[in-house]
Amino acid sequence: MTAMHTEQKAHDTLIHAVQRLAERGLNVELVVTGNGPLEQDLRELTEKLEVAVRIYFLGLHVRPLLYDLLVRLEVLSMPSS
């Protein structure tokens, strides 16, 4: 997911989805690029839900590598409320 870490972008929904999929035995990982005011809250949520090892916060400095990252993904999600 590439987006500002704000409530409108619903990162927490994806983090909860990772937890549910992992509980069902699926090997799922989430790559989050960008930054924003909720980044620390989102990191804490990953710890609380025990999925921090499955979620990678890459920050903003991945723009030059974004294409290489996108072509390796199996699913791309860009939720917004």
C-alpha positions as CSV (number, residue, x, y, z in Angstrom):
1,M,0.0,0.0,0.0
2,T,1.3,3.4,-1.0
3,A,-0.4,6.3,0.8
4,M,-0.2,8.9,3.5
5,H,-0.8,7.3,6.9
6,T,-4.1,8.9,7.7
7,E,-7.5,7.7,8.8
8,Q,-9.0,8.2,5.3
9,K,-6.6,5.6,3.9
10,A,-7.7,2.8,6.2
11,H,-4.4,1.2,6.8
12,D,-5.8,-0.3,10.0
13,T,-8.3,-2.3,7.9
14,L,-5.5,-3.9,6.0
15,I,-3.6,-4.7,9.2
16,H,-6.7,-6.4,10.6
17,A,-7.0,-8.3,7.4
18,V,-3.4,-9.5,7.6
19,Q,-4.2,-10.8,11.1
20,R,-7.3,-12.7,10.0
21,L,-5.6,-14.3,7.1
22,A,-2.6,-15.3,9.2
23,E,-4.9,-16.8,11.8
24,R,-6.3,-19.0,8.9
25,G,-2.8,-20.2,8.2
26,L,-2.1,-18.1,5.1
27,N,1.4,-16.9,4.5
28,V,0.6,-13.2,4.0
29,E,2.7,-10.1,4.2
30,L,1.9,-6.4,3.8
31,V,4.2,-3.8,2.4
32,V,3.3,-0.2,3.4
33,T,5.1,2.8,1.8
34,G,4.6,6.4,2.6
35,N,4.4,8.1,6.0
36,G,2.0,10.3,8.0
37,P,0.6,11.2,11.4
38,L,-0.7,7.7,12.1
39,E,2.4,5.8,11.4
40,Q,3.3,5.2,15.0
41,D,-0.2,4.2,15.9
42,L,-0.2,1.7,13.0
43,R,3.1,0.2,14.1
44,E,1.7,-0.2,17.6
45,L,-1.4,-1.9,16.1
46,T,0.8,-4.4,14.3
47,E,2.4,-5.3,17.7
48,K,-0.9,-5.5,19.5
49,L,-2.3,-7.9,16.8
50,E,1.0,-9.8,16.7
51,V,1.5,-9.3,13.0
52,A,4.5,-7.0,13.1
53,V,6.8,-9.6,11.5
54,R,4.4,-9.7,8.5
55,I,4.1,-6.0,7.9
56,Y,6.9,-3.8,6.5
57,F,6.8,0.0,6.7
58,L,9.2,1.2,4.1
59,G,8.7,5.0,4.4
60,L,9.0,7.5,1.5
61,H,12.5,6.7,0.2
62,V,11.3,3.8,-1.9
63,R,10.0,5.9,-4.8
64,P,12.9,4.9,-7.1
65,L,12.2,1.3,-6.3
66,L,8.4,1.4,-6.4
67,Y,8.1,-0.1,-9.9
68,D,10.3,-3.1,-8.9
69,L,8.3,-3.5,-5.8
70,L,4.9,-3.3,-7.6
71,V,5.8,-6.0,-10.2
72,R,6.6,-8.5,-7.4
73,L,3.2,-8.1,-5.6
74,E,0.5,-10.6,-5.9
75,V,-2.2,-8.2,-4.6
76,L,-2.2,-4.4,-4.6
77,S,-4.6,-2.7,-2.3
78,M,-5.3,1.1,-2.0
79,P,-8.3,1.4,0.3
80,S,-9.8,4.8,1.2
81,S,-12.8,5.7,3.2
